[in-house]
Amino acid sequence: MRNRKLNNYIIFPKFQLTLVVINLLIMTVCFILVFYQVYDSFHEINQLGVRLQLSSDSAFFKVMDYHKDKIIFRLGVSAAVCYIFSFILTVIISHKVSGPLFRLKKYFLDLQQNGYKEKLSFREGDYYGELPDIINEGLENIK
């Protein structure tokens, strides 16, 4: 990220943070469903042990508890990594979307106050890369 602070990437906070929150909420619902399915599966397997009348301190229940704990822990770690990765990617991608809009707004405000001085340009890799050419040609035609 070329030594940039997060503040430099959050240029339209309402839009960008809304995307982050929506993305994280969707991921949360998905992880809750996965956690529920894992717990339910282990509950069904434990019920099988009860129906087979295994003693509560049998190796079967110990192995099931061990595996359930391992799986839940690994799902938790996976969820944390996914949240972090998703947060970073959502901020970067939303920056590439909102950056050109920010620059476009700034350009037209400058145009309104100071008149036409220079051509509009976006950073390489930003979305809407075709807009500067269209706007610049339109402004040239107006001149």
Disulfide bonds with the S-S distance in Angstrom:
none
